[in-house]
Structure formats: C-alpha cells, structure tokens
Amino acid sequence: MHVLFATPEAVPFAKTGGLGDVCGSLPRELAARGLHTSLVMPAFRQTKNCGQPIEPTGLEIEVPIAGQPIRAAVLRSYFPDSKVPVYLIDQPSYYDRPELYREAGEDYQDNCERFVFFSRAVLEVIKHLEPETQIVHCNDWPSGLIPVYLKTESSSDFAFDQIASLFTIHNLAYQGSFWHWDMALTGIDWKYFNWQQMEFYGKLNFMKSALVFADAVSTVSPTYAKEIQHAEHGCGLEGVLQDRSEDLFGVLNGCDYSVWNPESDPHIAKQYSSDDFVGGKAECKRALQEELGLPQNPEAPLISIISRLADQKGFDLIAPLIPQFASRGAVQWAILGTGEPKYHHLLGELAAQYPEQVAVWLEFSNPLAHRLEAGGDMFLMPSRYEPCGLNQMYSLRYGTVPVVRATGGLADTITDATDHHLNNGAANGFSFVEYTSDALGATIERALSLYRIPDAWRRLVRTGMEQDWSWKTSAEQYVHVYEETLARAKSLV
C-alpha cells in the first residue's frame, strides 16, 4: 500500500502546532511497518530554512487557477534518518513568506488561492510517483479540496481511478472558510456550491467540502470523534459529521519517544528513567528554577505550562488562579508560549508582581519546552476543547503529572487520581469536567494534597512514565482505517 500524505506541516520542515508533529511522525512509523509512504507539502520559507537537505527533482508542474496556468517546481527531501521522501511544491509567490498562514495577527488575504493551488499541485505530483498511490491522506483544511477534485474534476482521469481519500480533522475550529466568489479559483463546477456540499452559510468551506467528499474521515482521538458530532464542539458542522458517522474514525495521536524521552533528552540537566527518576527530576527542577530566576523551594511544586495563550487552552480559567496560589506561596508557575495580547500583558504583570512564584517566557523555545517537561512537578492543560493533545503524553513520560480537563484526547489519555484509580494502579494524573476556575482550582488542590504524600506521588509518577503512548498502536489503527477507506471507495464505484 502506498499512502501519500498531503499536509501543510510536518516536523522538521514546518510547524505551527500538533499537525506538524503528527505528520512528521506517522509516515515514518507506517514505513517502519512496511507501508510505502511519501509526503507532499508547500515549500514554505520556513521549510527551506529548516536545515534538511533539499534537492531539485527536475519535475515542473502547471496548475490552472481561475483558468490561468501557474507553474511550480517540485523539490525533494527526506525525513531525518528515514527513506520516506518529502516532496515540496516550490511556488515562491505563494509560499516564500515570513509565516505559513498569517502575519501580524492577520490571515494572508490569498489563503484560498494558495491552498487551491496546493491541492491541485498534489494531484499533479501523484501522476509522477512510483509506486502508484492508493490512499491520499489529507490533513486539515489546507488539503481539503483534494477529495473534492478526486470526485469531480479529476474523476475521469485514469491516473486517479484507483485512489481513495482519507481526510483527518486535527482541529475542527479552523475550517478554511472564504468569500463565495473564490469558488471561481477552484475550477470546480458551481453546481457543487450548495448547502449539501461545498457551501457553508454563503461561503466556500474547505473543511466541509472534505467532510462531504472524502471516502473516509478520521480525527485525532476517539472522544473528539464523538464530541464533534454535537453542537458544543461541532463548530456548525455537527450535522455533516453525523451524516458521515459510519465513515468517521477516532485514532489517538502518538508520542515520538525518539524526541521526547528523559533517558536520552540532550536538552535537560540530567537524564533519568522510570526506574530511577527522583534524583534526575530534582536536578532538572533545580536547574529550571535557576534558569527562570525562581528560588529553590522544595515544599512548593512547580507547575509547567507550554501552550498557545488563548481562551481555548483554558487561560481564562488559569488567570484568576495564579494570584490566588502565588499569594499563598503554594506553587510556582513556569509558563512558555505566545498567543493573545491580553494574556501576554496579564502574565507579564503577574510575573512582575510575584517574581518568586511566576516565571513567564513569551516566545517559543523547543529546548526550554523540554526543560519545562523535565523540571515540572505538574503540567497544566485545562482546555475548553482539545482534539488530542500531545503535551500530556510528553508529561507522562517525563514524570510530570498532568492536570487536565476531561475533553477530547485528554479524556482518552488521563485517568483521574481518585481513590479507586489510585488503589488499582490506573491513575496517571488529575482531571475535572466542569469548565470553571473553581473546578480547576479544586483539582489543583487535590494534586497538592497527594504531592505532600511522597510515596503516593512517586507511585503516580511511575505509573505515567511506564505507560506506552507511542505511535506503534496508533499506526496499527491507521492501517485498519486505510483498509476501510479503500473498501468504502470501492463500494462507491
């Protein structure tokens, strides 16, 4: 089976979030299991500067946009320590920009055109690949028109006759919704611009289009697959997803332990394992406190947060709690991330007001992210919604106990430390359901109570560290999803 991934992001070539981590790991894991995999993505400026060797293929393609031919070169690279090829669509007027999708807080005005071009370019690349592609695995709205082309404009092209499409939702909230006249850019017949197919409240919607036309749909955790079929998390598309419920699969993302592993992590002060973690974590905590300017306080646990600073990530719950806990000296906070200006301002003020309890780093640093995972005692993820989440899995491996809201992938990975789950050895963190600051505060208090019982806390830490959230199980499930996708495609012929 040859599975071609179509995605705007893949580590180490380009990343803005978890999508990049998934598409940087899953193709390699599938290849290790014997599948033939490859990947196509735009040649962003970030991609060309990522440090990976990139070579020309000699292939040039031409794509019509609103009837006008636009040319691009196809470059090639490979994932590190892998033979999985990565094909890069090099069209500088679309992709040679400072950021991937937006700049100075505003989306690029031609995003529709940029990713119409990408979708059509992927299909042109497919014509030149060996072995022949059987599955196109599309990821999020930027590749959302590929399933549409396969069922409409390209359906009579023999090159695509045996190809099935799987579309994975990484975050339903980002849908690729554009002015209705942008439909003319696609070259797709206007008859498909209707409420049952490509139109959504008067706009062209890439996400909805993919959900309607793909042979199968997946998302990144079993719980999120259920949640998005209801109004609270369906972002207006819950009806479409209910209609596709028999073709909708929830597959939990995996953790790349070649990168996130305290036994081999080059970024942390001292490496450690689940067999002997007490001294290693203590040294990592001490070094992190020194780096961030926090005093040594063995009585107070250090809570790490690595996140986009936004309401969706629960910062509207966190913000009122920081001064409450900081004024008591009960915990220390180490926060890394960027996001909404209001939280930049608020967190900066709190760090200035409570310099011995709060350290804030308003940027993204991968090495520091590793040190926050290793040096923290707890890791906070009180998300309003979370399709999967990866940091809670990293935290488990690093012995940093997750405190999460039970939604999406957080509900699928974290077992709350109730007395029952502690006694039967299933507990690996703390979780709550009600989306309020009071519920989060009470859960932190529960965590503090257990932290003061060293033996019980160490058992909880060890349980999490010994669990396997690697891509192995997820890759096996994706093989099954691919087989189901092919079966569905054949049944529609």
Steps between C-alpha positions, in 0.01 A plus 500: 500500500631846405364774725569857394466762773381845390561754774614859551717401797743225595787510748781589440399683181225730628287517812253725676338235721421134558422440132871538426592246768250243373598528134867492598460170685217292354644454144827372647324263740287358219809457282664306783197270492551425130273752329634721223447860613583840360397856578422815303501848654565861393858623482449771761786731590508322839534170313793616288675628814437190714851361455402181315668430164269593211561408137327574168311214337500655155122478501296811425123508520234737373175565683205708377374765741184672378594374156852645507800263504732532803828308498700351786811291544494183707784459749581195709634433845478212747402469861807479727633146537236377259446409136153657496505769229356847551398684183491878522284719275726796423288796394667803664222752435271282714733351760814712539359703791597563863225273638290210378145631517495844656716797590465770768186327625323506163442214255657540158231640272574245225492189723221353292704531181817373670335177612287448192834498323646259755210254467525494121880481514482187720293328233752596232784355709308175549510440125880472513546282811594135517352278625151618416320674784207312656413732789528877517502586869392866520551704814290800607340764283807601288474161324122485519430540128699191399208260574272735305722497190526121516120472487435785253744664258754213511256211524535416130882507510631142487797602721261538796269210423616279788576768760300534821508799733514516879453841659626556856358778717771630732296798620145556376503864607730594211292437188639702209190710436516753214300749294258313273647654183826319581323191367609625157865441601441128543387415149234278657151518350278750681232233532694364797470833682185405691405449862549123481854510361742796487297798622478594868296807600567663165874428495730247339607266781800271445436295815137430421592415140748238620254351748244455223727365224768293679456123492562490874561752779712469812589716791770490761332336797196277559334746739542795261338290224192473722509861625503660155172331409325728750440874497736591786808388306367459147576858388185498288601182314352252745220411256749416224701289743189318621425414137853358465500326840544152350807624312648697794791350695668630815868406518705637786822675403824346621808634675839498327725353768807548285457873574311505831684264733672602826743208467664655193383865492803726425316814615452415868735538797506131592361198318287251692263205460191356667725267701692789656337838451504672840853640483481581129175693529628684808810614309290601196268700725790674673662589166169627357436717805847648465448563125165671557607697808275312743626427852562145621190402695474124555163534673328661199438294187587659166212511251609510136287634215603487133220635288350744258376778729131499415159443656472164320799376701332595828686820581174667596489238779868522587528881519299553822664201672864605460481789752296288741764226514796738462395717795498189719838384368330165438644435153738645244393559139721465191315607183630481144306614194360775285147594406237760572640843598274522805675195650845630409417812699332321792767234545775759475334696781465187716867409451597850610264490799602151617863455388560211743192308385445580131741478204371575151680450168299670222650323200544145382819311578518127431797439737324689779181302434697182571634650822152601616383143441793358699516761776131534576317305769162551330392598150183702450263455200150621595383532139150603398542238227804298393478278191789287626777684679858380506650679796311285749667196340842666515433587864413141590831376358691773688327426832329839507147426616231639264210706636245518219139560409335175387435585135612351168834323513558618856208282609643208301847514657466625859341287774405713800670430832187407690541266795372212285744562214789557740428172675481294179804667345316656205540867599755706305384859561215727607196606300177695536190548285326830577664789309543742792788649697352350815515148355858551382601650836348208691687255275832676561427483874445123467834472321672703773358269766645192330831680434543529876494117526833413331449124465156540343624773268792287382264211422287735292806633316635151429164382362502780244863452404455129432201541268550470124339777294730450203391499135512119490137443600374802304680386184336158526161670524576718197579191291148379586355842410679495164354157424154627593553810285587288195197280562271801517648649184445175309143474627426843349637414156 
